[in-house]
Amino acid sequence: MNAGVITLGWRERLALPQFGIGQLKAKLDTGARSSSLHVDALDTFQREGATWLRFSLTLGPRHRHAVQCEAPAMGRRVVTDTGGHSTERWFVRSEVLLAGERFPIDISLTDRRHMLFPMLLGRSALLGRFAVDPALSYTQPRPRAASAEPGLS
């Protein structure tokens, strides 16, 4: 292992502070190139000549609450799932808070309602930063609530 690389389990809790999400369960998947986030609804709109995305997701297994988010679109890309099905998805960039590290990643927005985890963290987000041990699970303390920085909503 590389010095400075943190070993995580196959599932961890992370935060997406720019979206006001203080905690979210994620599956860490070294077989997936990109990261993806479940959204219940997704709309596009124009702001100052740029395409933005407005999306919502529902958090919490017991005390469910909807979160409304907006972010500039990074564009659309074709993503192939493990079943070999290709779909075109919108991507956004967001900072992730995981294992005490805060770093930006690209995230595709998709319907993951039939998946166990609302977020999948792919190898592009993990590369050079984390190693994944599939024998481990929830190795890190819950993320500390981090507020969004101005202008990064």
HELIX and SHEET records of a PDB file:
HELIX    1   1 PRO A   17  PHE A   19  5                                   3    
HELIX    2   2 ARG A  123  LEU A  126  1                                   4    
SHEET    1   A 2 ILE A   6  GLY A   9  0                                        
SHEET    2   A 2 PHE A 130  ASP A 133  1                                        
SHEET    1   B 7 ARG A  11  LEU A  16  0                                        
SHEET    2   B 7 ILE A  21  ASP A  29 -1                                        
SHEET    3   B 7 MET A 119  GLY A 122  1                                        
SHEET    4   B 7 SER A  35  HIS A  38 -1                                        
SHEET    5   B 7 GLU A 101  THR A 110  1                                        
SHEET    6   B 7 SER A  86  LEU A  98 -1                                        
SHEET    7   B 7 GLY A  75  THR A  80 -1                                        
SHEET    1   C 3 ALA A  41  ARG A  47  0                                        
SHEET    2   C 3 ALA A  50  LEU A  59 -1                                        
SHEET    3   C 3 HIS A  65  PRO A  72 -1                                        
END                                                                             
